[in-house]
Amino acid sequence: MSLDDLSDAVDAAYADLGDDYAVSLDRETRTELALLQAGLGPEDADDLLKRAVHLLFQSTVETGRLDAHLRREYDVTYDEYLSGMTYEQMTGTPQPPENDGRRYQF
């Protein structure tokens, strides 16, 4: 797959979300959500869902997990997606060797 495939997949997933997003919650998730809502005091549970998505996104970007998944599925990184160009398109040279070109080290 490619950068264009990733862009198409993101656009399709965004369109599928629509305006209303309903999710069924298991008992554990419902309890955790209730505790967070009681402790953090947001207006409604939707605010907590938004925060949760932001935190999950941030942590997967910072740890390199998003890049790992994107590289495996689409052969691009998050930075390449943001710029709209692959590394090769940006520099005119092929991707550096795996260890030299890695953004994250575990």
C-alpha positions in Angstrom: 0.0 0.0 0.0 1.0 3.6 -0.3 0.6 7.2 1.0 -2.4 7.6 -1.3 -4.0 4.4 0.0 -3.5 5.7 3.6 -5.1 9.1 2.7 -8.0 7.3 1.1 -8.5 5.0 4.2 -8.4 8.0 6.5 -10.9 9.9 4.4 -13.2 6.9 4.3 -13.0 6.2 8.0 -13.7 9.9 8.7 -16.8 9.8 6.5 -18.0 6.7 8.2 -18.0 8.3 11.6 -20.7 10.7 10.7 -22.1 13.1 13.3 -23.4 10.6 15.8 -21.2 7.9 17.1 -22.7 5.2 19.2 -20.6 2.7 21.0 -21.7 -0.1 23.3 -19.8 -0.4 26.6 -18.9 -3.5 28.5 -19.2 -3.4 32.3 -15.6 -2.6 33.0 -15.5 0.3 30.5 -18.8 1.6 31.8 -17.5 1.6 35.4 -14.2 3.3 34.4 -16.1 5.9 32.4 -18.4 6.6 35.3 -15.5 7.0 37.7 -13.7 9.3 35.3 -16.8 11.4 34.9 -17.4 11.6 38.6 -13.8 12.4 39.3 -13.1 14.8 36.5 -16.5 16.4 36.2 -17.0 17.0 32.5 -20.4 18.1 31.2 -21.0 14.7 29.7 -19.3 11.4 28.9 -18.7 12.6 25.3 -16.1 15.0 26.6 -14.2 12.1 28.2 -14.4 10.1 24.9 -12.8 13.0 23.1 -10.1 13.2 25.7 -9.5 9.5 25.5 -9.1 9.5 21.8 -6.6 12.5 22.0 -4.6 10.7 24.7 -4.5 7.4 22.8 -3.5 9.2 19.6 -0.8 11.2 21.4 0.7 8.1 23.1 0.8 6.0 19.9 2.5 8.8 18.0 5.0 9.5 20.8 6.0 5.8 21.3 6.3 5.1 17.6 3.5 2.5 17.5 1.5 4.5 15.0 4.6 4.7 12.7 5.1 0.9 13.1 1.6 0.1 12.1 1.5 2.7 9.2 4.9 1.4 7.9 3.6 -2.2 8.0 0.2 -1.5 6.4 1.0 1.5 4.1 4.8 1.7 3.9 4.7 5.3 5.1 5.2 7.1 8.5 3.0 9.6 10.2 5.4 12.4 9.2 5.1 11.3 5.6 1.3 11.3 5.9 1.4 14.8 7.3 3.7 16.2 4.6 1.8 14.4 1.9 5.1 13.1 0.5 7.2 10.0 1.1 10.8 10.2 2.4 12.0 9.4 -1.1 9.9 12.2 -2.7 11.2 14.7 -0.1 14.8 13.9 -0.5 15.1 12.2 -3.8 16.9 9.2 -2.2 15.5 5.9 -1.0 14.5 5.4 2.7 17.6 5.1 4.9 18.5 1.7 6.3 16.0 0.6 9.0 18.2 1.4 12.0 19.5 4.7 10.7 16.1 6.0 9.6 14.1 5.1 12.6 12.5 7.9 14.5 12.0 6.0 17.7 14.2 3.5 19.5 12.7 1.0 22.0 
